[in-house]
Amino acid sequence: MPAGAGLQGAPGIAQTGGPSVAGDPLHPANAGRLCSKGSALAETLGLEGRLLQPRLHGRETDWNTALGTVANGFRRIIDQHGPDAVAFYVSGQLLTEDYYVANKLMKGYIGSANIDTNSRLCMSSAVAAHIRAFGEDIVPVSYEDLEVADLIVLVGSNTAWCHPVLYQRIVSAKSKRPHLKVVVVDPRCTPTAASADLHVPLKAGSDVALFNGLLSYLHQNGLGDPEFIRTHTQGAGRALTVADNTAGSTAAVAKLCGVSPDTLEEFYELFAGSPRVITLFSQGVNQSSAGTDKANSIINCHLLTGRIGRPGAGPFSITGQPNAMGGREVGGLATTLAAHMELGRAEHREIVQSFWRSPVIAAAPGLKAVDLFESIHARRVKAIWIAGTNPVVSLPNANRARAALSRCELVVVSDCVADTDTTALAHVLLPATAWGEKDGTVTNSERCISRQRPFMPSPGEAKPDWWIFCQVAMRMGFSDGFRFQSSHEIFVEHAQLSAAGNHGTRAFDIGALGALTRPEYDALTPVRWPLSGSAPGAATSSNAALTSAPAGITLREPSREIFSDGRFFHADGRARFVATVPRAPKHSTDREYPLVLNTGRIRDQWHTMTRTGRSARLMQHAPEPFVDLHAQDALLAGVRPGELVQVSTRWGSMVARLRCSGEIGRGMVFAPMHWNSQYAGDARVGSLMSPAVDPVSGEPEFKHTPARVSPFVVAWQGFVLSRKPVLIRDATAWSLTPSTSCLRYELAGRRVFGDWSPWARRLLDARDSAPDWIEYSDRSIGVYRAAHLVGGRLEACVFLSPRPDLPSRAWLTSLFNKPILVREDRLGLLAGQPARSNADAGDVVCSCFSVGRKTICSAVRDLKLTTTAQIGQHLRAGTNCGSCLCEISSIIAAESDRSEPHPSEPARADRLNAEVTALE
């Protein structure tokens, strides 16, 4: 099931029942497999926290008033200050049809290119590199190519977690063809790196040196393809000269990159000796002040060897949002026009303006994301419309973005969630439809266009994003260009524009779909562009799953791979080598900030948690904000695993729990990007990140910000589990994790009460006369435990201690599922541990099937299991998306080393009873 413009929501307990979600076994991209996030989509479909009515200055209003306010506000500012005084900031969660209308309005009718997207933050460096090398933003690889490659190089991508369905496709291919090798290039030893044939743990920011070294190695060893270079490329001489001068020997490159010479030599030999190589790269390459050069240094190696345009070979940029590619196709970036046409080319501007019959056309690139918010802060941009994204969390130097919006004359936000860090600053809120309600198309990383069909009615007053943009456009006086009645009409216009003035000069061409009727659009099956023409002679992919066409359209199969004829999309038909000079990240470490802060995704969360945070299942694997640090760096900083720490940079600070996972090398610290102010008190990592950007793409440097880690001193730590929301009092740090049965609050504070009981009763809303209040307190060591029961059912509980080693939340959460707590449960509450060991499943490892660590450990130990396949057979863990398999493997290995016998259940229960009796 293709992902759409994700449903988002406020914190709460996920509701069960209603629709279920399953993968489409006929879809060529996933063949029915879903990642943990996709499997949990049904849990995010409730209306808790949804924005269901337009709001004006915090008060509900009607659509006519809200739309009139937006249109009049934008029109007034444009008339007074010009078109560049307004801007749109949109999202890869929009459907292509939404994106198309927004881009058309801004660039063709308002006359400014000030429309940018959160995709600027994740893949714009790849876009810029593709345009420099190929003449157009083209991804020349498809997923089935992975199944025939000899070598797959994963660069800056924790694919096993961030693209688990794709990664399992690689694992499956490797099981069928053991000679297939996988190399991971990443500073962190991620689950992907841990399971690779070779891990190249390069120093953060040294990618260009690594691939310049590879380019030089291939050339010096006579491993280039002279005929391909001579016939189909330009600029090889310059690129090779720069690479030779900056790389030097393999040993010199190894020193620059911080890896062993043997590791580097092995990587270079694997690349050189593998006829079919795919280099798959993602955020670790793109999110850098040298991101475009990093991507081009990778592409250079494929051009030198002619390993492009063939089955199983090529550079492969993979995106991180449902429709980042669709946004690129319609010109959703401030630096592009529409249908892969260029703002800087007069003939392209003429084609688009003529096709749109628009009064004006943007003539120069607009403001990229970081510059856009800086211009808002400087009050040069006076009105901003934000659609489907949360920049106050996701942008670098995010506190600056928040300050910018607070200074802005008109802030409009269209979204499906009511309360986010960004909606809190909006003057006008417009309720948009969410995933499951949307109707349109998306495009994935391999250029495959998929139809997204609604299966739920639009709730409340929610409307499609394209409808909202059209209504504002018409109220601004642009009726003729925006009389769309359906997403079908928009898609047909988009397809026709792709063919306008094309004649084979642009790869992006879906003209074959430009005459679709509504029934044909509704029945559209996945298709991969290019799809030129609307009659016999049009082209489509040769993938059997993609070659069916709607009735009335005949499609001719071309060669299997794009670029297979050696023709690229520069004017001379040749690809370009781009000389790339290694350069250090803009901001370097120093004595005050000696560590490199890197941020990115974790396994079960996505973006700023406004959707995945609604799924209790997804929140259990990493239930609170954390930072990961090398054990020796932790020792130097005076902090220990499990404690709260503060991470500080020149731009901000955050508080989170420390881990020392072993994945991080010396000098680095990793913190996830996801937590927002609805789920934690002070954990927006975006507020710490450097605002440095790539000079070509404008993509921020999310992987290299100088930082320090220091103790975050508190007097007590604890947690609350409650069936209803709790008003946090006297907590210096807090985080929230919903589960299926209760809400979990992690707390820490500096104010200590002599008697915790009144504070706890007030916190849990339990009256002094509450008949079912049980508590235990030891003032000598600062430990306090209390529980509030109603009719014998657990309503809430609180556990406090001066130390972070508190009772298992998984076990206590399970008590909320019981209609009545028996004596054994109450004793466990007071003692802080269950009477039976199997009552505690442990922290969740497999989110797809909610399988805990202790359950897996017991199965390994008691059933003598030795493989992940056996775990899957007995517990189902790891049998869906597979993103937990690496963790399961580590559990099996750890358990095999254990020799301590476990106490019997009766002995454990007896010991617990004795302990509680002593306490009583």
FENHU-V388648 format. One record per helix or strand of 3 or more residues. SS is the DSSP state (h for helix, s for strand). FROM is the first residue (numbers start at 1). TO is the last residue. If there is no record, write none. Layout:
# FENHU-V388648
<<SS	FROM	TO> <SS	FROM	TO>>
This chain:
# FENHU-V388648
<<h	36	39> <h	41	44> <h	63	81> <h	83	85> <s	86	90> <h	96	110> <s	115	117> <h	118	121> <h	124	134> <h	143	147> <s	151	155> <h	159	162> <h	164	176> <s	181	185> <h	191	194> <s	198	200> <h	207	220> <h	226	232> <h	236	247> <h	250	257> <h	261	273> <s	277	281> <h	283	286> <h	291	305> <s	314	317> <h	324	330> <h	346	356> <h	369	377> <s	383	387> <h	391	394> <h	398	407> <s	410	415> <h	423	425> <s	428	432> <s	440	443> <s	448	452> <h	465	475> <h	479	481> <h	487	499> <h	511	513> <h	518	522> <s	538	540> <h	544	546> <s	555	557> <s	595	600> <h	612	614> <h	616	619> <s	626	629> <h	631	637> <s	644	648> <s	653	659> <s	668	672> <h	685	688> <s	705	711> <s	716	722> <s	733	738> <s	743	749> <h	756	763> <s	773	778> <s	783	790> <s	793	801> <h	809	815> <h	823	831> <h	837	839> <s	844	846> <h	853	863> <h	868	875> <h	885	896> <h	905	919>>
